[in-house]
Amino acid sequence: MVVSFHALSVDEVLLELNTSKTGLSNLEVIKRLKKFGANEIKQAKKISVFEIFLSQFKNVMIYMLFFAIIISFMLGEITDTIVIGAIIILNAVLGFIQEYKAERSVEALLKLAAPKSIVIRDSNREEIWSKNLVPGDIVLLDTGDRVPANVRLIESYDLKVDQSHLTGESVSVLKHSRKEKDDLSLVDRNNMIFMGSLVTYGKGKGVVTATGMNTEVGEIAENVQTLTKDIPPLQNEIEKMSRWLAIVIGVIIALVFVFGVIFKQNIFVMFMTSISLAVSAVPEGLPAVITVTLALGMQRMARKNAIVRKLSAVQTLGNVTVICSDKTGTMTKNEMTVTHIFDGVNEYRVTGTGYNPKGEFFTGKDHVFASKISLLLKTGALCNNATLKDGKEGFSIFGDPTEGSLIVLAAKAGISEKSLSKEYEKKGEVPFSSERKMMSVIYEDKSSKKQFVFSKGAPDILLNLCSKINNNDKIIALTDSMKKKVLEENIKFASSALRVLALAYKPLSQKAEVCNESLENDLIFLGLVGMIDPPRNEVKEAIKLCKTAGIRVMMLTGDHLITAKAIGEQIGLVSDTDIAVSATDIDSMDEHEFRDAVSNASIFARVSSENKLNIVKELKRQGEIVAVTGDGVNDASALKSAHIGVAMGIKGTDVTKEASDIILTDDNFSTIVNAVKEGRGIFENIKKFIKFLLAANFGSIVVVLFMILFGIPIPYLPLHILWLNLITDGLPAIALSVEPTDKNVMRNKPRDPNKTLIGEISPFIIVSGIVYSFVSIVMYILVLYLENYFVTGSALSLLRARTAAISQSVIYELFLVFNCRDDKVNFFFRGFYNNFVSNLWLTGAVVVSVLLQLGFVFLPFFQQFFNTAALTMQELGVIFVFSTLGLFLAPGWLHKDPSKS
């Protein structure tokens, strides 16, 4: 039975855990250590380095490449054997490196463990190793301590805790020891502190409620260890295609050999030809091209602030249908910014976002000088412990982000910390506390020697301590109607998801002898400031682009629902009528309601690690390809479960980074969208290569089968087939991998995950293969006729016809590679720039291949080695005409206008 310790009083908690404020006895600690185990994050059995390396060879495509190595070696093609072997080893090494890195993800969780803790045992204060903590131990915590286990507070002295590793929200949370309601989500249990949290302010005493793997961090560690990634869509497609090819290759070998024997062809030649065709049908260049394509994509993404840790992530990105994003720091700047001010009479709007101290002040549409509210601005900057820093990477805040926003606000009006330090000297402070909900400081004017109290706090609290109001630099009595107006403005600000603080001050008639709460009375109200973590400027356009591309965007945040929805409306994620769901709603849903919520809601607020993981799992069950962003430990499970895990590089924890596939160096949502665009382009380039490779191979197989069936000498010798494979599947095919991404790629809907790659490209392969085989057969027979072979049976005539056949195949395939760039718009209608300039690598590869083919035909060395003969100009003309005819008949010829395709 799970005990809700947050819903019990301190005495009830101690009773439940069978302990007391004086701590456990040493004998009881030994018993509990045996029962609960050490307070450690356990690691699953590691896969050995050798096992990781061997796993890289376990796929059908690699088996086919091993087959190609054996056959190439039998044919004496040592170069082919070495190249294919190098491809296999390269892929294995790359895969090994990526998977070896991934094994470190759980190790990063161990960094969150506090090595030592202060406890009370047998009424004595002791320092112990944190791994020896047990449930029921009494622990003492101070500013700067890392929380060593899950703890229910029994005493709290202005204790603030950074639990962003679990919530994703960077603002420290004020904790207390009072009893809470039972139905609170994890992040709202403010009498509980959790393993890995950091004490940022104050002190506390608590009782350990859970240790090791029973804590939230432990549960996340277990999830990270046990969750497995789904096979990337493209890899899955390649596996299916490889199996299909293996069957086809087996059939080819059998058909060619059997038909050859039936039609009384030379058995040895038929065997070697069938084997050569089989090798030709194996896309041995495919792993290399995929590796090159993904690696180049990784480089391009890195230049655009997305570091890809796993090659498989690049191929999956292009298929993403849902992006689940954190709010704070990803969709927003993670820089609290004051946007509205109310001085009791006028409302001001403040421009500028983040910590950059540039901005202006407006009332309505009218620009105003900040001198009108300078006392309010000074008060915010003086009643403050934060500091604004100007570094190489821009402005940052040292201290609490809320206080930092007040420093920046004053700086926008030209009131700097440096100028205030020259004018005032701090004499004392009444610190913030959860009971008081306010803070005050005493400063002395260095020139007049007068002292002032400057206060800030919750509007309803501070307003009750004010008796006057600063009305256009006149101090007048604060009436009930004025208070009502201030409180109404407070509600207005809060309903816009602004965090609201009130500011007040008073001059002291004499120097303060003590600095305490007695000074916080008869204050002069200065106004309200409303602040928010503003959206990033580029996020709205990025979400609009996602909607155009058919990609659903969801916000999963630990922040409050009202804040999440307000930000969602500002960035165009939702309208005021769209569904937004809180974690408390999720906890009360049945399976059907949860499924509907995940299908329809765009915002989930106050979510825990478990909530995020369940949302991701449900999306996957619904057939979505899911990318998830995160920065805290609470995101690690969801990142590991998602098809693509995206970690934040700036504020992301080591745990999240190690569990991720991609790291954003700028923590920016729009970078994810750019990466998806790049992923789509990469997927299209791989598809183009596969189309090209299979269309060409299909055509040459049909040609050989036709000749055997009709008793005509086959046009390709085994060496010719291997040459064709080398010259067309080499440079031109690889050049397809660097095709520029189509500028309209994000106007298309995501690829249907139920469609197979082979199913998508088979129409192109079939039509191109038929055209290829038709023009090749006609051209070969025509050259045999021109050479008078059917009359003389001359060996030289056959040699020339075969040279013409292989040359026509090479030239046709080099033309075909251009049509593979776009199967909707034919080569002849794309224009010079799109054909030859937009991808100079491809143009260069084709030129080199043509020069090599000319050498194959006319140079004595090639003629002797490959058994070829020089061709006449007439024969070269026939080759060119038939190859060009193939371009006209290729897919896409109906589309003359690219804009209509």
PyMOL commands that set and color helices and strands:
alter all, ss='L'
color gray80, all
select helices_A, chain A and resi 5-7+10-16+26-36+49-55+60-74+78-102+107-112+130-132+164-167+186-188+212-214+216-226+233-262+267-281+285-303+311-317+370-382+401-412+417-423+459-463+480-495+517-519+539-548+561-570+583-587+591-600+609-621+633-641+654-659+669-709+718-729+731-738+745-747+757-786+789-792+795-819+827-829+831-837+840-858+860-866+873-889+898-900
alter helices_A, ss='H'
color red, helices_A
select strands_A, chain A and resi 116-121+124-129+138-141+150-162+173-174+192-193+198-210+306-308+322-325+337-342+347-350+361-363+366-368+387-391+394-398+424-430+438-445+451-457+466-471+474-477+499-507+523-532+552-556+580-582+603-605+626-630+644-648+662-664
alter strands_A, ss='S'
color yellow, strands_A
deselect
rebuild
show_as cartoon
